[in-house]
Structure formats: structure tokens, C-alpha cells
Amino acid sequence: MPMFAWFLRRSEYPALIEADAKALMARFGDQAYFEARERRRVPPVGDDARRPANLWERVKEAIRRIEAR
């Protein structure tokens, strides 16, 4: 099973991005996009510190996509 662990993480990545985008939107409302941009620039502390910086770029784009609907 460890051989396929990377695949499982990769397949869960889009769901993580979507969940983070929705969480930021719920917490920050109209400022969620800017919060994601700031987290990309200055990585947060705590639980979010474990997320890679490039994840926030994708979260930012997911917020833009969701708001455009």
C-alpha cells in the first residue's frame, strides 16, 4: 500500500483545495481571495503552516472560480 500512497494524496489534493477555498470564503467572505493571496506570500502558523505555499495559489484560483459562478 505505501507504493500507492502518493496516488491517494494526489487524488485527494483537489478536494483539499476546494475545502480550503470554501473555508476561507465562510470565514472571510469577500476578502477570502485576498486572504489566500496573503497566505501564499506569508505562510500562516498553526495547522495551515503544514500546507505547502503553492497550495494557496490554487486555493486563490478556486475562490475566483467559485465566485464567478
C-alpha positions, -999 to 999 in steps of 0.1 A, spaced: 0 0 0 28 26 7 37 23 -30 3 39 -39 2 65 -10 14 92 -34 -15 85 -57 -40 87 -29 -26 121 -18 -26 133 -53 -63 123 -58 -73 140 -26 -55 172 -34 -83 188 -55 -108 181 -26 -84 198 -1 -81 229 -24 -119 231 -27 -124 226 11 -98 253 19 -114 277 -6 -148 272 10 -135 275 45 -118 308 37 -149 321 20 -170 312 50 -146 329 74 -135 359 54 -164 365 30 -155 389 2 -119 391 15 -112 353 10 -93 358 -22 -70 383 -6 -65 361 24 -55 332 2 -31 355 -17 -16 367 16 -12 331 28 7 324 -4 30 353 3 34 349 41 27 313 52 5 311 82 12 294 115 -6 266 132 -25 240 112 -22 259 80 16 260 83 17 224 72 2 232 39 26 239 10 28 276 -2 18 267 -37 -15 252 -24 -26 287 -15 -22 298 -52 -46 270 -62 -70 279 -34 -69 315 -46 -78 304 -81 -106 281 -67 -121 310 -49 -120 331 -81 -137 302 -99 -164 297 -72 -172 334 -70 -176 336 -108 -204 311 -108 
